[in-house]
């Protein structure tokens, strides 16, 4: 149990275009999902916390207008990179925490990640 | 400030041997959760083991065990009978405020020597 999927697994886009990444909890409902960014050979950097039915909470230094997060349902959160530029190229990972009674409490389960390349 | 520190950027161990990865953290909270995650070349983050701070007993998952020293704020991971598939980046992480956020260490890259 506690499986999280991401789509697409990789995407290449032109500079100036927008890209949407989906994060789904497949076998549990997640009121909270998280979006991370990971540069090569570095740790995960939390970008924002996505809350179902409310606005996302962004970490300091993360541009809200650049990285739009929508958590429209209990199983789906999306991250849209708007007007993407080469410096936005990175590996983006989402995670979700199952509610009590489904999987281990207080534990985040991660999606497989999305590699974004902006040309 | 709440921090998680992994002081070993890389480690190597001979196949079938035992290796210990170090992790220290800093928090003023008394109730929190600690984790070790594995990230293989596929980059999928995999939960290895989880420890609840209020439990004195060290967590164990098959070949993986932790040495949790709450007073010293230390949380090391021991891998016994190392296998080639254990080669990965290992991240120590903590949920210190129970506010859902996880703080990650910088990671330790583990090499398994055949």
gemmi code that builds the backbone of each chain (N, CA, C; Angstrom):
import gemmi

chains = {
    "A": [
        ("UNK", (0.812, -1.203, 0.000), (0.000, 0.000, 0.000), (0.844, 1.250, 0.000)),
        ("UNK", (0.183, 2.444, 0.008), (0.840, 3.749, 0.028), (1.705, 3.970, -1.211)),
        ("UNK", (1.068, 3.872, -2.372), (1.774, 4.060, -3.642), (1.444, 5.435, -4.202)),
        ("UNK", (2.495, 6.118, -4.654), (2.347, 7.446, -5.246), (2.909, 7.412, -6.661)),
        ("UNK", (2.145, 7.933, -7.606), (2.610, 7.956, -8.997), (2.808, 9.389, -9.456)),
        ("UNK", (3.628, 9.557, -10.460), (3.849, 10.850, -11.079), (3.802, 10.702, -12.582)),
        ("UNK", (3.297, 11.743, -13.226), (3.253, 11.735, -14.682), (3.455, 13.136, -15.213)),
        ("UNK", (4.308, 13.326, -16.200), (5.100, 12.295, -16.879), (6.374, 11.958, -16.095)),
        ("UNK", (7.068, 10.930, -16.511), (8.328, 10.588, -15.860), (9.456, 11.474, -16.376)),
        ("UNK", (9.296, 11.936, -17.611), (10.249, 12.906, -18.123), (9.544, 13.771, -19.169)),
        ("UNK", (10.021, 14.995, -19.310), (9.435, 15.907, -20.280), (10.501, 16.886, -20.748)),
        ("UNK", (10.445, 17.158, -22.052), (11.327, 18.152, -22.651), (10.438, 19.226, -23.263)),
        ("UNK", (10.736, 20.462, -22.959), (9.898, 21.537, -23.492), (10.766, 22.703, -23.929)),
        ("UNK", (10.162, 23.578, -24.701), (10.869, 24.769, -25.163), (10.757, 25.884, -24.137)),
        ("UNK", (11.744, 26.711, -24.125), (11.752, 27.853, -23.208), (10.530, 28.732, -23.457)),
        ("UNK", (9.862, 29.129, -22.382), (8.687, 29.984, -22.505), (7.375, 29.241, -22.419)),
        ("UNK", (7.408, 27.948, -22.545), (6.178, 27.152, -22.455), (5.934, 26.723, -21.009)),
        ("UNK", (4.724, 26.209, -20.776), (4.365, 25.734, -19.431), (4.265, 24.217, -19.427)),
        ("UNK", (4.603, 23.644, -18.312), (4.592, 22.188, -18.170), (3.844, 21.812, -16.894)),
        ("UNK", (2.958, 20.824, -17.013), (2.198, 20.368, -15.855), (2.654, 18.973, -15.448)),
        ("UNK", (2.893, 18.785, -14.176), (3.285, 17.488, -13.630), (2.203, 17.045, -12.648)),
        ("UNK", (1.767, 15.805, -12.791), (0.718, 15.273, -11.930), (1.291, 14.330, -10.882)),
        ("UNK", (0.717, 14.403, -9.704), (1.092, 13.518, -8.609), (-0.185, 12.891, -8.060)),
        ("UNK", (-0.228, 11.571, -8.053), (-1.423, 10.870, -7.602), (-1.109, 9.873, -6.492)),
        ("UNK", (-1.949, 9.854, -5.484), (-1.878, 8.794, -4.487), (-2.848, 7.719, -4.961)),
        ("UNK", (-2.316, 6.514, -5.207), (-3.101, 5.492, -5.892), (-4.002, 4.694, -4.958)),
        ("UNK", (-3.598, 4.479, -3.742), (-4.376, 3.599, -2.876), (-4.698, 4.223, -1.528)),
        ("UNK", (-4.602, 5.543, -1.461), (-5.003, 6.220, -0.243), (-5.341, 7.668, -0.580)),
        ("UNK", (-6.095, 8.278, 0.307), (-6.428, 9.675, 0.138), (-5.430, 10.528, 0.892)),
        ("UNK", (-4.935, 11.542, 0.245), (-3.902, 12.384, 0.839), (-4.382, 13.823, 0.922)),
        ("UNK", (-4.628, 14.287, 2.113), (-5.028, 15.685, 2.264), (-3.838, 16.611, 2.076)),
        ("UNK", (-2.644, 16.066, 2.233), (-1.434, 16.871, 2.081), (-0.447, 16.162, 1.177)),
        ("UNK", (0.045, 16.883, 0.208), (1.104, 16.383, -0.671), (2.237, 17.404, -0.675)),
        ("UNK", (3.401, 16.954, -1.053), (4.581, 17.808, -1.022), (5.294, 17.765, -2.375)),
        ("UNK", (5.864, 18.895, -2.742), (6.637, 18.972, -3.977), (8.067, 19.351, -3.640)),
        ("UNK", (8.993, 18.542, -4.203), (10.417, 18.750, -3.986), (11.108, 18.948, -5.328)),
        ("UNK", (12.266, 19.569, -5.219), (13.139, 19.712, -6.377), (14.493, 19.134, -5.978)),
        ("UNK", (15.106, 18.415, -6.897), (16.398, 17.820, -6.592), (17.375, 18.082, -7.728)),
        ("UNK", (18.455, 18.752, -7.409), (19.528, 18.961, -8.370), (20.473, 17.768, -8.314)),
        ("UNK", (21.232, 17.555, -9.397), (22.130, 16.396, -9.451), (23.045, 16.316, -8.244)),
        ("UNK", (23.109, 15.146, -7.667), (23.999, 14.837, -6.549), (23.715, 15.696, -5.321)),
        ("UNK", (22.497, 16.174, -5.206), (22.124, 16.956, -4.043), (20.909, 16.349, -3.363)),
        ("UNK", (20.600, 16.900, -2.211), (19.464, 16.415, -1.459), (18.169, 17.001, -2.016)),
        ("UNK", (17.056, 16.583, -1.430), (15.757, 17.099, -1.844), (15.511, 18.459, -1.204)),
        ("UNK", (14.970, 19.364, -1.993), (14.646, 20.685, -1.488), (13.127, 20.844, -1.551)),
        ("UNK", (12.502, 21.042, -0.403), (11.055, 21.216, -0.365), (10.683, 22.525, -1.028)),
        ("UNK", (9.759, 22.443, -1.991), (9.289, 23.640, -2.667), (8.004, 24.156, -2.028)),
        ("UNK", (7.073, 23.236, -1.802), (5.772, 23.671, -1.298), (5.001, 22.499, -0.722)),
        ("UNK", (4.075, 22.846, 0.127), (3.139, 21.881, 0.699), (1.783, 22.134, 0.075)),
        ("UNK", (1.213, 21.084, -0.489), (-0.046, 21.187, -1.192), (-1.174, 20.641, -0.325)),
        ("UNK", (-2.150, 21.467, -0.040), (-3.259, 21.067, 0.807), (-4.554, 21.001, 0.002)),
        ("UNK", (-5.235, 19.895, 0.097), (-6.477, 19.711, -0.645), (-7.492, 20.780, -0.270)),
        ("UNK", (-8.005, 21.452, -1.280), (-9.050, 22.429, -1.068), (-8.580, 23.786, -0.598)),
        ("UNK", (-7.287, 23.998, -0.498), (-6.786, 25.308, -0.068), (-5.503, 25.645, -0.811)),
        ("UNK", (-5.035, 26.834, -0.584), (-3.826, 27.270, -1.289), (-2.594, 26.548, -0.760)),
        ("UNK", (-1.658, 26.374, -1.648), (-0.418, 25.723, -1.262), (0.428, 26.667, -0.408)),
        ("UNK", (1.254, 26.076, 0.420), (2.195, 26.837, 1.236), (3.574, 26.693, 0.638)),
        ("UNK", (4.150, 27.790, 0.207), (5.437, 27.750, -0.469), (6.577, 28.021, 0.501)),
        ("UNK", (7.694, 27.381, 0.238), (8.887, 27.629, 1.037), (9.529, 28.958, 0.607)),
        ("UNK", (10.287, 29.491, 1.509), (10.935, 30.768, 1.222), (11.830, 30.643, -0.005)),
        ("UNK", (11.709, 31.620, -0.885), (12.537, 31.638, -2.083), (11.912, 30.965, -3.292)),
        ("UNK", (10.799, 30.282, -3.110), (10.130, 29.611, -4.224), (9.081, 30.557, -4.800)),
        ("UNK", (9.156, 30.791, -6.111), (8.238, 31.730, -6.752), (6.858, 31.099, -6.936)),
        ("UNK", (5.880, 31.679, -6.311), (4.520, 31.147, -6.391), (3.958, 31.235, -7.796)),
        ("UNK", (4.282, 32.298, -8.490), (3.733, 32.487, -9.844), (4.458, 31.627, -10.872)),
        ("UNK", (5.637, 31.184, -10.519), (6.399, 30.330, -11.434), (5.963, 28.867, -11.281)),
        ("UNK", (5.767, 28.462, -10.053), (5.417, 27.075, -9.750), (4.008, 27.037, -9.148)),
        ("UNK", (3.031, 26.815, -10.039), (1.637, 26.804, -9.603), (1.240, 25.405, -9.125)),
        ("UNK", (0.679, 25.350, -7.945), (0.283, 24.070, -7.374), (-1.215, 24.066, -7.144)),
        ("UNK", (-1.834, 22.974, -7.598), (-3.265, 22.791, -7.403), (-3.530, 21.415, -6.820)),
        ("UNK", (-4.291, 21.373, -5.751), (-4.610, 20.105, -5.098), (-6.123, 19.970, -5.108)),
        ("UNK", (-6.635, 19.585, -6.272), (-8.074, 19.640, -6.503), (-8.850, 18.492, -5.890)),
        ("UNK", (-8.169, 17.397, -5.625), (-8.872, 16.261, -5.036), (-7.971, 15.594, -4.013)),
        ("UNK", (-8.519, 14.621, -3.312), (-7.759, 13.943, -2.270), (-6.720, 12.982, -2.805)),
        ("UNK", (-6.686, 12.813, -4.136), (-5.711, 11.900, -4.709), (-4.848, 12.535, -5.779)),
        ("UNK", (-5.022, 13.808, -6.032), (-4.299, 14.440, -7.127), (-3.811, 15.838, -6.770)),
        ("UNK", (-2.523, 16.048, -6.994), (-1.940, 17.382, -6.909), (-1.154, 17.618, -8.187)),
        ("UNK", (-1.197, 18.838, -8.692), (-0.448, 19.151, -9.899), (0.495, 20.316, -9.647)),
        ("UNK", (1.640, 20.233, -10.316), (2.628, 21.307, -10.290), (2.786, 21.794, -11.716)),
        ("UNK", (2.538, 23.060, -11.955), (2.710, 23.639, -13.277), (3.873, 24.613, -13.241)),
        ("UNK", (4.852, 24.323, -14.065), (5.992, 25.230, -14.204), (5.631, 26.179, -15.342)),
        ("UNK", (5.407, 27.427, -15.021), (4.965, 28.391, -16.021), (6.149, 29.110, -16.652)),
        ("UNK", (5.999, 29.396, -17.936), (7.051, 30.096, -18.671), (8.427, 29.531, -18.312)),
        ("UNK", (8.559, 28.265, -18.583), (9.775, 27.551, -18.170), (11.018, 28.087, -18.877)),
        ("UNK", (12.111, 28.078, -18.151), (13.401, 28.491, -18.687), (14.427, 27.398, -18.371)),
        ("UNK", (15.553, 27.404, -19.046), (16.550, 26.348, -18.821), (16.935, 26.171, -17.358)),
        ("UNK", (16.927, 27.221, -16.586), (17.304, 27.091, -15.166), (16.249, 26.342, -14.351)),
        ("UNK", (15.071, 26.129, -14.937), (14.039, 25.337, -14.262), (14.238, 23.835, -14.489)),
        ("UNK", (15.157, 23.502, -15.361), (15.453, 22.086, -15.602), (15.911, 21.447, -14.307)),
        ("UNK", (15.285, 20.347, -13.966), (15.592, 19.700, -12.698), (14.794, 18.411, -12.586)),
        ("UNK", (14.955, 17.753, -11.454), (14.186, 16.558, -11.132), (13.176, 16.956, -10.062)),
        ("UNK", (11.900, 16.775, -10.365), (10.843, 17.169, -9.441), (10.195, 15.916, -8.861)),
        ("UNK", (10.057, 15.900, -7.550), (9.516, 14.739, -6.855), (8.348, 15.173, -5.979)),
        ("UNK", (7.288, 14.375, -5.989), (6.182, 14.651, -5.076), (6.120, 13.551, -4.021)),
        ("UNK", (5.459, 13.859, -2.937), (5.241, 12.855, -1.907), (3.886, 13.098, -1.269)),
        ("UNK", (3.400, 12.085, -0.591), (2.119, 12.191, 0.092), (2.172, 11.389, 1.368)),
        ("UNK", (1.384, 11.834, 2.319), (1.339, 11.126, 3.600), (-0.046, 10.529, 3.783)),
        ("UNK", (-0.137, 9.232, 3.990), (-1.448, 8.618, 4.155), (-2.068, 8.993, 5.496)),
        ("UNK", (-3.394, 8.990, 5.569), (-4.029, 9.261, 6.853), (-3.860, 8.074, 7.789)),
        ("UNK", (-4.128, 8.285, 9.037), (-4.010, 7.200, 10.004), (-4.940, 6.058, 9.614)),
        ("UNK", (-4.422, 4.851, 9.706), (-5.191, 3.672, 9.328), (-4.864, 3.180, 7.935)),
        ("UNK", (-4.140, 4.008, 7.181), (-3.725, 3.597, 5.837), (-2.228, 3.805, 5.717)),
        ("UNK", (-1.463, 2.741, 5.837), (-0.014, 2.904, 5.780), (0.514, 3.431, 7.099)),
        ("UNK", (1.771, 3.736, 7.134), (2.418, 4.164, 8.373), (2.149, 5.638, 8.609)),
        ("UNK", (1.733, 5.987, 9.809), (1.484, 7.401, 10.094), (2.768, 8.205, 10.103)),
        ("UNK", (2.653, 9.472, 9.805), (3.790, 10.384, 9.840), (4.912, 9.965, 8.906)),
        ("UNK", (4.584, 9.261, 7.858), (5.597, 8.829, 6.897), (5.205, 9.305, 5.514)),
        ("UNK", (6.134, 9.919, 4.820), (5.868, 10.355, 3.455), (6.291, 9.274, 2.468)),
        ("UNK", (5.436, 9.079, 1.483), (5.729, 8.150, 0.401), (5.913, 8.953, -0.877)),
        ("UNK", (6.932, 8.574, -1.617), (7.362, 9.403, -2.732), (6.964, 8.845, -4.086)),
        ("UNK", (6.678, 9.757, -5.001), (6.494, 9.374, -6.388), (7.848, 9.114, -7.020)),
        ("UNK", (7.840, 8.571, -8.237), (9.096, 8.215, -8.902), (9.848, 9.403, -9.480)),
        ("UNK", (9.248, 10.583, -9.470), (9.934, 11.769, -9.953), (9.689, 12.066, -11.424)),
        ("UNK", (9.910, 13.324, -11.783), (9.775, 13.792, -13.166), (11.016, 14.590, -13.525)),
        ("UNK", (11.650, 14.164, -14.601), (12.828, 14.908, -15.070), (12.374, 15.923, -16.098)),
        ("UNK", (12.564, 17.189, -15.790), (12.193, 18.276, -16.695), (13.440, 18.866, -17.332)),
        ("UNK", (13.418, 18.915, -18.657), (14.489, 19.568, -19.408), (13.886, 20.685, -20.239)),
        ("UNK", (14.373, 21.890, -20.031), (13.881, 23.049, -20.773), (14.972, 23.488, -21.751)),
        ("UNK", (14.603, 23.484, -23.024), (15.599, 23.817, -24.052), (15.638, 25.311, -24.330)),
    ],
    "B": [
        ("UNK", (17.899, 26.137, 15.406), (17.413, 25.690, 14.105), (17.373, 24.162, 14.060)),
        ("UNK", (16.397, 23.649, 13.357), (16.278, 22.202, 13.228), (17.075, 21.761, 12.013)),
        ("UNK", (17.994, 20.859, 12.233), (18.875, 20.413, 11.166), (19.076, 18.912, 11.216)),
        ("UNK", (19.442, 18.366, 10.082), (19.824, 16.964, 9.978), (21.176, 16.929, 9.279)),
        ("UNK", (22.142, 16.277, 9.879), (23.504, 16.288, 9.360), (23.999, 14.881, 9.064)),
        ("UNK", (24.460, 14.696, 7.858), (25.125, 13.450, 7.483), (26.555, 13.829, 7.125)),
        ("UNK", (27.495, 13.364, 7.885), (28.870, 13.821, 7.742), (29.692, 12.986, 6.776)),
        ("UNK", (29.102, 11.914, 6.245), (29.836, 11.033, 5.326), (29.259, 11.170, 3.926)),
        ("UNK", (29.892, 11.931, 3.041), (29.357, 12.084, 1.685), (29.355, 10.765, 0.917)),
        ("UNK", (30.371, 9.948, 1.143), (30.464, 8.663, 0.444), (31.046, 7.613, 1.369)),
        ("UNK", (30.607, 6.384, 1.143), (31.171, 5.251, 1.875), (31.203, 4.041, 0.949)),
        ("UNK", (32.115, 3.152, 1.252), (32.205, 1.906, 0.494), (32.260, 0.734, 1.464)),
        ("UNK", (31.677, -0.366, 1.043), (31.702, -1.566, 1.877), (31.794, -2.784, 0.968)),
        ("UNK", (32.474, -3.779, 1.454), (32.598, -5.024, 0.704), (31.279, -5.783, 0.787)),
        ("UNK", (30.909, -6.408, -0.302), (29.700, -7.221, -0.323), (29.738, -8.228, 0.824)),
        ("UNK", (28.592, -8.389, 1.476), (28.387, -9.299, 2.607), (28.885, -8.738, 3.945)),
        ("UNK", (29.560, -7.603, 3.899), (30.019, -6.992, 5.140), (28.948, -6.067, 5.710)),
        ("UNK", (29.260, -5.494, 6.866), (28.342, -4.589, 7.546), (28.858, -3.163, 7.468)),
        ("UNK", (27.951, -2.239, 7.285), (28.336, -0.825, 7.194), (27.360, 0.001, 8.024)),
        ("UNK", (27.870, 1.076, 8.597), (27.041, 1.980, 9.398), (27.124, 3.392, 8.846)),
        ("UNK", (25.968, 3.957, 8.570), (25.877, 5.333, 8.084), (25.450, 6.232, 9.242)),
        ("UNK", (26.106, 7.355, 9.373), (25.882, 8.230, 10.515), (24.906, 9.356, 10.196)),
        ("UNK", (24.199, 9.767, 11.230), (23.268, 10.885, 11.104), (23.092, 11.523, 12.472)),
        ("UNK", (23.178, 12.822, 12.520), (22.852, 13.553, 13.743), (21.829, 14.615, 13.400)),
        ("UNK", (21.111, 15.043, 14.411), (20.067, 16.026, 14.172), (19.996, 16.966, 15.366)),
        ("UNK", (19.306, 18.046, 15.146), (19.163, 19.020, 16.219), (17.709, 19.453, 16.299)),
        ("UNK", (17.130, 19.336, 17.461), (15.766, 19.771, 17.690), (15.536, 19.957, 19.174)),
        ("UNK", (14.583, 20.810, 19.485), (14.199, 21.009, 20.883), (12.921, 20.240, 21.204)),
        ("UNK", (12.364, 19.593, 20.196), (11.151, 18.814, 20.391), (11.481, 17.488, 21.077)),
        ("UNK", (10.485, 16.944, 21.748), (10.680, 15.660, 22.417), (10.002, 14.513, 21.672)),
        ("UNK", (9.052, 14.856, 20.819), (8.338, 13.841, 20.065), (8.507, 14.126, 18.575)),
        ("UNK", (9.128, 13.219, 17.886), (9.371, 13.427, 16.458), (9.608, 12.069, 15.808)),
        ("UNK", (9.737, 12.093, 14.498), (9.959, 10.869, 13.743), (11.245, 11.003, 12.932)),
        ("UNK", (11.965, 9.920, 12.848), (13.211, 9.877, 12.084), (13.104, 8.805, 11.015)),
        ("UNK", (13.743, 9.056, 9.888), (13.645, 8.145, 8.756), (15.005, 7.973, 8.074)),
        ("UNK", (15.148, 6.850, 7.457), (16.192, 6.646, 6.465), (15.502, 6.288, 5.151)),
        ("UNK", (15.839, 7.064, 4.111), (15.334, 6.801, 2.773), (16.509, 6.408, 1.891)),
        ("UNK", (16.223, 5.528, 0.947), (17.208, 5.088, -0.029), (16.806, 5.620, -1.395)),
        ("UNK", (17.773, 6.151, -2.128), (17.505, 6.600, -3.495), (18.486, 5.906, -4.438)),
        ("UNK", (18.056, 4.828, -5.086), (18.915, 4.124, -6.049), (19.052, 4.932, -7.332)),
        ("UNK", (19.807, 4.421, -8.294), (19.978, 5.151, -9.558), (18.672, 5.512, -10.256)),
        ("UNK", (17.629, 4.765, -10.023), (16.330, 5.101, -10.617), (15.766, 6.403, -10.051)),
        ("UNK", (16.282, 6.834, -8.929), (15.915, 8.073, -8.229), (14.579, 7.976, -7.487)),
        ("UNK", (14.002, 6.785, -7.439), (12.802, 6.577, -6.636), (13.188, 6.558, -5.166)),
        ("UNK", (12.571, 7.407, -4.386), (12.839, 7.443, -2.950), (12.095, 6.286, -2.279)),
        ("UNK", (12.848, 5.480, -1.549), (12.289, 4.298, -0.910), (12.514, 4.391, 0.594)),
        ("UNK", (11.456, 4.224, 1.362), (11.589, 4.231, 2.813), (12.308, 2.954, 3.252)),
        ("UNK", (13.386, 3.137, 3.996), (14.157, 1.999, 4.496), (13.704, 1.630, 5.894)),
        ("UNK", (13.633, 2.635, 6.756), (13.310, 2.369, 8.158), (12.832, 3.651, 8.819)),
        ("UNK", (12.038, 3.472, 9.857), (11.390, 4.597, 10.528), (11.482, 4.387, 12.036)),
        ("UNK", (11.744, 5.478, 12.746), (11.875, 5.399, 14.204), (11.038, 6.499, 14.848)),
        ("UNK", (10.256, 6.121, 15.832), (9.500, 7.102, 16.583), (10.309, 7.489, 17.821)),
        ("UNK", (10.476, 8.762, 18.053), (11.383, 9.228, 19.107), (10.972, 8.784, 20.504)),
        ("UNK", (9.687, 8.563, 20.706), (9.260, 8.194, 22.050), (9.433, 6.705, 22.334)),
        ("UNK", (9.835, 5.971, 21.309), (10.105, 4.543, 21.492), (11.599, 4.340, 21.718)),
        ("UNK", (11.938, 3.696, 22.802), (13.349, 3.483, 23.105), (13.941, 2.353, 22.274)),
        ("UNK", (13.110, 1.415, 21.875), (13.617, 0.274, 21.129), (14.019, 0.689, 19.729)),
        ("UNK", (15.197, 0.259, 19.320), (15.683, 0.573, 17.987), (14.889, -0.176, 16.932)),
        ("UNK", (14.520, 0.536, 15.859), (13.773, -0.087, 14.776), (14.658, -1.032, 13.968)),
        ("UNK", (14.036, -2.072, 13.458), (14.744, -3.068, 12.642), (13.853, -3.487, 11.496)),
        ("UNK", (14.442, -3.584, 10.317), (13.741, -4.069, 9.130), (14.696, -4.995, 8.382)),
        ("UNK", (14.550, -6.288, 8.665), (15.395, -7.295, 8.008), (16.884, -6.968, 8.231)),
        ("UNK", (17.622, -6.671, 7.169), (19.066, -6.414, 7.305), (19.384, -4.996, 7.765)),
        ("UNK", (18.372, -4.184, 7.902), (18.558, -2.780, 8.262), (18.138, -2.545, 9.713)),
        ("UNK", (18.987, -1.870, 10.441), (18.646, -1.529, 11.820), (19.221, -0.156, 12.139)),
        ("UNK", (18.671, 0.456, 13.157), (19.164, 1.769, 13.553), (19.702, 1.711, 14.973)),
        ("UNK", (20.604, 2.644, 15.249), (21.068, 2.895, 16.601), (20.612, 4.303, 16.954)),
        ("UNK", (19.511, 4.380, 17.681), (18.897, 5.653, 18.016), (19.339, 6.057, 19.416)),
        ("UNK", (20.075, 7.137, 19.486), (20.546, 7.670, 20.763), (19.914, 9.047, 20.953)),
        ("UNK", (18.780, 9.090, 21.655), (18.007, 10.329, 21.745), (18.773, 11.441, 22.443)),
        ("UNK", (19.444, 11.117, 23.509), (20.162, 12.153, 24.241), (21.282, 12.756, 23.400)),
        ("UNK", (21.925, 11.924, 22.624), (23.013, 12.390, 21.764), (22.496, 12.917, 20.440)),
        ("UNK", (21.183, 12.764, 20.189), (20.562, 13.180, 18.920), (21.298, 12.545, 17.746)),
        ("UNK", (21.432, 11.244, 17.860), (22.125, 10.471, 16.837), (21.204, 9.364, 16.325)),
        ("UNK", (21.290, 9.098, 15.041), (20.377, 8.124, 14.414), (21.131, 7.450, 13.270)),
        ("UNK", (21.912, 6.451, 13.588), (22.728, 5.805, 12.559), (22.015, 4.588, 11.988)),
        ("UNK", (22.351, 4.272, 10.762), (21.752, 3.131, 10.046), (22.809, 2.068, 9.842)),
        ("UNK", (22.505, 0.848, 10.261), (23.410, -0.267, 10.054), (22.818, -1.201, 9.010)),
        ("UNK", (23.622, -1.498, 8.008), (23.216, -2.440, 6.966), (24.090, -3.676, 7.124)),
        ("UNK", (23.466, -4.782, 7.395), (24.177, -6.052, 7.570), (24.139, -6.849, 6.273)),
        ("UNK", (25.176, -7.688, 6.084), (25.211, -8.557, 4.899), (24.926, -7.735, 3.633)),
        ("UNK", (25.738, -6.714, 3.424), (25.518, -5.788, 2.314), (25.406, -6.519, 0.980)),
        ("UNK", (24.471, -6.064, 0.170), (24.247, -6.652, -1.149), (24.440, -5.588, -2.227)),
        ("UNK", (24.716, -6.044, -3.435), (24.963, -5.104, -4.535), (23.782, -4.152, -4.721)),
        ("UNK", (22.588, -4.653, -4.466), (21.389, -3.818, -4.619), (21.255, -2.737, -3.562)),
        ("UNK", (22.120, -2.771, -2.572), (22.077, -1.729, -1.538), (22.793, -0.460, -1.986)),
        ("UNK", (23.507, -0.543, -3.091), (24.211, 0.631, -3.597), (23.201, 1.719, -3.947)),
        ("UNK", (23.358, 2.877, -3.321), (22.385, 3.953, -3.498), (22.837, 5.163, -2.709)),
        ("UNK", (22.063, 6.231, -2.841), (22.213, 7.388, -1.958), (21.247, 7.179, -0.804)),
        ("UNK", (21.743, 7.376, 0.401), (20.912, 7.213, 1.581), (20.732, 8.564, 2.257)),
        ("UNK", (19.458, 8.900, 2.504), (19.137, 10.154, 3.147), (18.541, 9.905, 4.528)),
        ("UNK", (19.097, 10.597, 5.499), (18.518, 10.633, 6.829), (17.526, 11.791, 6.851)),
        ("UNK", (16.381, 11.613, 7.482), (15.363, 12.650, 7.473), (14.612, 12.663, 8.790)),
        ("UNK", (14.019, 13.812, 9.080), (13.306, 13.964, 10.347), (12.058, 14.798, 10.175)),
        ("UNK", (11.009, 14.377, 10.841), (9.783, 15.162, 10.963), (9.744, 15.603, 12.410)),
        ("UNK", (10.188, 16.798, 12.669), (10.414, 17.227, 14.039), (9.239, 17.968, 14.651)),
        ("UNK", (8.423, 18.556, 13.809), (7.313, 19.339, 14.328), (5.982, 18.665, 14.153)),
        ("UNK", (6.012, 17.499, 13.551), (4.780, 16.792, 13.229), (3.862, 17.687, 12.406)),
        ("UNK", (4.468, 18.570, 11.639), (3.665, 19.430, 10.775), (3.761, 18.966, 9.341)),
        ("UNK", (4.115, 17.740, 9.170), (4.201, 17.077, 7.882), (5.496, 17.316, 7.131)),
        ("UNK", (6.203, 18.386, 7.413), (7.434, 18.632, 6.682), (8.530, 17.685, 7.126)),
        ("UNK", (9.344, 17.303, 6.191), (10.501, 16.473, 6.480), (11.759, 17.280, 6.182)),
        ("UNK", (12.708, 17.213, 7.082), (14.014, 17.837, 6.847), (14.976, 16.728, 6.465)),
        ("UNK", (15.662, 16.910, 5.360), (16.586, 15.904, 4.860), (18.027, 16.286, 5.132)),
        ("UNK", (18.843, 15.271, 5.373), (20.275, 15.462, 5.369), (20.776, 15.528, 3.935)),
        ("UNK", (22.065, 15.770, 3.772), (22.611, 15.918, 2.420), (22.862, 14.591, 1.736)),
        ("UNK", (22.783, 13.521, 2.473), (22.902, 12.211, 1.857), (24.283, 11.599, 1.964)),
        ("UNK", (24.308, 10.286, 1.933), (25.553, 9.507, 1.893), (25.448, 8.523, 0.732)),
        ("UNK", (26.401, 8.599, -0.175), (26.395, 7.667, -1.295), (27.139, 6.400, -0.880)),
        ("UNK", (26.446, 5.290, -0.952), (27.020, 4.010, -0.540), (27.388, 3.177, -1.758)),
        ("UNK", (28.643, 2.765, -1.804), (29.137, 1.883, -2.864), (29.326, 0.483, -2.280)),
        ("UNK", (28.892, -0.520, -3.015), (29.086, -1.908, -2.595), (30.149, -2.522, -3.502)),
        ("UNK", (31.213, -2.994, -2.907), (32.327, -3.566, -3.664), (32.161, -5.077, -3.789)),
        ("UNK", (32.150, -5.600, -4.997), (31.944, -7.054, -5.174), (33.173, -7.852, -4.745)),
    ],
}
model = gemmi.Model(1)
for chain_id, residues in chains.items():
    chain = gemmi.Chain(chain_id)
    for i, (resn, *xyz) in enumerate(residues, 1):
        res = gemmi.Residue()
        res.name, res.seqid = resn, gemmi.SeqId(i, " ")
        for name, pos in zip(("N", "CA", "C"), xyz):
            atom = gemmi.Atom()
            atom.name, atom.element = name, gemmi.Element(name[0])
            atom.pos, atom.b_iso = gemmi.Position(*pos), 0.0
            res.add_atom(atom)
        chain.add_residue(res)
    model.add_chain(chain)
structure = gemmi.Structure()
structure.add_model(model)
structure.setup_entities()
